[in-house]
Amino acid sequence: MQELIKILVIEDDKQVADFVSQGLAADGYSVEIANDGLQGKQMAVDKHYDLLIVDRMLPGCDGVSIVETVRASDNKVPVIFLSALGDVDDRVEGLKAGGDDYLVKPFAFEELQARVEVLLRRKDAIATTRLKVGELELDLLTQKVTREGRALNLQPREFRLLEYLMRHAGHVVTRTMLLENVWEYHFDPQTNVIDVHVSRLRQKIDKDFDKVLLRTIRGAGYMLNDS
């Protein structure tokens, strides 16, 4: 079954947020809403989304700051600004901050639909199908993993875990991030499921090789790194 495309809507106007969310959900997207800037920034940084729709004026943290923070982490997720600020200077500021598109309120939902589709098509066209960390390679098309040319036999959950770690290589990945993005839990099941899978994955990708790639960062989470 094809995984749903995930969209985050950061909008403090509940009526607008619900209008956008319901319309996109009807189109088959998985949509989450953040009603203030601080929550939106945390969600955008901690979780994986295929597209962000961000209001400019938000309580707690403005939309431009959110996008600048996302881009500073080298996250290339497509971003549409949705704002009542429609002057040329406002548009330029949003695009320079890292926005891919800018739609001024009030707007027709059909136009937002079209812009979402265009950005997602563009993202698909440039999406990588092969991830690489040092001599460790993961091919998303063939579902094969190799290190130093040697094939590694991973179970489906181990493959998803490794893919997520490789997409965040060089950064600490928390248990919460893994629970939400690999297991799709939005609560802590109070089990050692992550520890078990990380241990199994480490045995397969590190045990018979000179350099350790997967490390536990005490009190923080895990990191996959070739350095």
C-alpha positions, 0 to 999 in steps of 0.5 A: 500500500502506498504511503500517504503524503504528509502535509503540515499546516501551520495556521493560527486561524482555526477556520482557515486551518480546518478549511485547508486541512479538510480540503487536502484530506479529501484529496487523499493527503495526511494532514496535521495542524499546528495552531501556533508558531512554536508548536509548528516549528517543533513539529516541522523540525522533529517530524517528516513531512512532504510539504509545509503550508505556513502562515506568515503571522503566527503567535509565538514564532512567525512563519519566516523564522520557522522556514529559516529554522527548517532550512538551517537543518538542510531540510528541503521540504517544499514550503508554501507561504499562506498569508494576508501579507501580499506586498511584493516585499513580503513575498520576496522576504518569504521566498528568500527565507526558503519558501517555494511558493507564496499564496495571498489570502483570501484564496481559492482552494483550487489554486492551493490544490494546484500549487500543492500538486506542482510542488509535490511533482517537483519534489518527486522528480528530484527525490533520491532513490539511493541513500549513502553513508560512508560505504553503507548504501540503501536502495529504495527501489530495489529495497537492498542494503549493502556495506562495502559491496556486501549485501545485508539482509534486513527485515522490513522494520529494520529497513525503515529504521535504517532509512530514517537514520540515513535521512538524518545522518549526522544528527541525533534522532530521538526515541520520540522521532523514531516512535512517530516516524518509523512505528507511527506511534503518537504515544510511548508504548513503554516497551523496549521495541526501539532498543531491540530493533536498534540492537538488531540493526547494529549487529547487521550493519556494524558487527563485521566491519572496522568502523562503527556507524550507528551510535547511541547518544546517552540521554538523547537518542541515536546517530548514524555517522561516518565520521 
